[in-house]
């Protein structure tokens, strides 16, 4: 007996059909949930040869999305091997592991710390191996310091305070493991970044003991400095769009607005699919024992009822594996890029703020007949700052886009292969 046709899920592989269509669980709501996931997936740019920023196409056919390329292997593992980046494992000199979560209960709070183990061959480190414990607030501090030091670079996202809200309880084993994986990925994305990896605060985070890190945190910018940054940000938003923004960054902004809409849609649909899959699994678990008990009172059809009970049990195991694949591979990746879309919009706003400062100085120079030398010097510095911001963002944009396309390709291929195995079972 095949798995029930009711089970929802991401796009089916080409030629895959949903078995058991006559089941009373094949609700129409799932077809509507699956449809938008296919449509939203179509508009993601998964072609590595596509350099145009306008990667979202409403005319993309399903055949094009499913086929990818004739030369692309079907297996996710072989695809991963094909899409290696230049900064491969053989060139890395910094390895970080986040593991061993530990609960701490005090009179005023309960929190989790994670062990961060660092191994390196870099000369700027005093030792080749470090082991420290960090809590979530320490990761937040690191992210804020990286954004402060590199406002136009794309700092990787952290998991939110309550990741997968409504799906797992806070401090449950599932919640802690999900967060541990996200924190592990966060640090390794920084370690793989050509600029962020050499940030001094990142080095301190990896090497300092708890009391040393606390002392270093207190040396951060003062209240007036933070207020100044807030005032400038507000002033920039009030000022509106900059006058002389290069076309490339306008295209980036349009790309990210569309990307944000599509990835949010995918994220919502994937969570709905997981929720309905879990409800189906819980309902199906009750049917096996019912058929077993039924067989005890129906001698004539006892063997058939036992066979049905056995088949339902196999369907339950297959569905459970499929749910695990969704929660471990699809949901985290989609939600990570939801957070990335917000981060990138913030980076573009900060670039515009630098551009806006330059524009305001140029306007002031045009309206003033005195102090021209002073204004010219300030304008020269701002021009250098804008050029640096533009170059940093352009380089990071290309790197981020390549990573995004690779992640999406491997994630959806993995989901497709999981679907194949599920329906075969």
Secondary structure, DSSP 8 states (H G I E B T S, - for coil): ----TT---S---TT---S-TTSTT--HHHHHHHHHHHHHHHTS---TT---S----TT--HHHHHH--TTS-SSHHHHHHHT--SS-GGG--EEEEEEEEEEEE-SS-EEEEEEEEEEE--TTSSSSEEEEEEEHHHHHHHHHHHHHH-TTS-------TTTTTTTS-TTSHHHHHHHHHHHHHHHHHHHHSTTGGG-HHHHHHHH--HHHHHHHHTTS--HHHHHHHHHHHHHHHHH-S-TT--HHHHHHHHHHHHHHHHHHHHHHHHHHHHHHHHHHHHHHHHHHHHHHHHHHH-STTHHHHHHHHHHHHHHHHHHHHHHHHIIIIIHHHHHHHHHHHHHHHHHHHHHHHHHHHHHHHHHHHHH-SS-HHHHHHHHHHHHHHHHHHHHHHHHHHHHHHHHHHHHHHHHHHHHHHHHHHHHH-
